[in-house]
Amino acid sequence: MRERPEDIPDLVRRFFSVCKRKQEWPRLTLPDSLIPYFSAYRWPGNIRELENVIESLVVLTQDDEIRLNNLPDSIRLQTSLELRGSSFD
């Protein structure tokens, strides 16, 4: 994924779609505003880590929408720092 970060948004959407169908939760949404957090994260566990994070979000989220505070701390905090840093370039 490090070599092809442009694929991350499509992978997120695909894993999310498959997982929410598997969990029988068709109303669950993942806002586009969260995609930059997935794209900016380094993913040391590669594609398996991404898939596991999406699955956890679908299983553990109690609302009909995944929110920023539902993301794992590691993704939310690392990405917030990187996104904030890029706005000063």
C-alpha positions in Angstrom: 0.0 0.0 0.0 2.9 2.3 0.5 3.8 2.0 -3.2 0.1 2.7 -4.2 -1.5 5.0 -1.7 -4.0 6.1 -4.4 -5.6 2.7 -4.0 -6.5 3.2 -0.4 -9.8 5.0 -0.8 -11.1 2.3 -3.1 -9.9 -0.4 -0.8 -11.6 1.3 2.2 -14.9 1.5 0.3 -14.7 -2.0 -0.9 -13.8 -3.5 2.5 -16.5 -1.4 4.1 -19.2 -2.5 1.6 -18.3 -6.2 2.0 -18.2 -6.0 5.7 -21.4 -4.2 6.3 -23.2 -6.6 4.0 -21.6 -9.5 5.9 -22.8 -8.0 9.2 -26.2 -7.2 7.7 -26.0 -3.5 8.4 -27.0 -1.8 5.1 -27.7 1.6 6.8 -24.2 2.0 8.1 -22.3 4.8 6.4 -18.7 5.8 6.2 -18.4 9.6 5.4 -16.0 10.7 2.6 -14.6 13.1 5.1 -12.9 10.2 6.9 -11.1 8.8 3.8 -8.1 11.2 4.2 -7.4 9.6 7.6 -7.1 6.2 6.0 -5.1 7.5 3.1 -2.6 9.4 5.2 -2.0 6.5 7.7 1.2 4.5 7.0 -0.4 1.0 7.5 2.5 -0.9 8.9 0.4 -4.1 8.8 -0.4 -3.4 5.2 -3.7 -4.4 3.6 -4.6 -7.0 6.3 -4.5 -4.2 8.9 -6.7 -2.0 6.8 -9.2 -4.8 6.3 -9.2 -5.6 10.1 -9.7 -1.9 11.0 -12.7 -1.6 8.7 -14.2 -4.8 10.0 -13.7 -3.6 13.6 -15.4 -0.3 12.8 -18.4 -2.1 11.3 -18.7 -4.5 14.2 -18.1 -2.0 17.0 -19.9 1.1 15.8 -23.2 1.6 17.4 -24.6 4.5 15.3 -25.6 4.4 11.7 -22.6 6.4 10.8 -18.9 5.9 11.5 -17.5 9.0 13.0 -13.9 10.3 13.5 -13.9 9.3 17.2 -14.7 5.7 16.1 -11.3 5.4 14.3 -8.5 3.8 16.2 -6.4 6.3 18.1 -3.3 5.3 16.1 -4.9 6.3 12.8 -6.7 9.3 14.1 -3.7 10.8 16.0 -1.0 10.1 13.4 -3.1 11.3 10.6 -4.3 14.4 12.4 -0.6 15.4 12.8 0.2 14.7 9.2 -2.8 16.5 7.9 -2.2 19.5 10.1 1.5 19.6 9.0 0.6 19.5 5.4 -1.7 22.5 5.7 1.4 24.6 6.6 3.4 23.7 3.5 
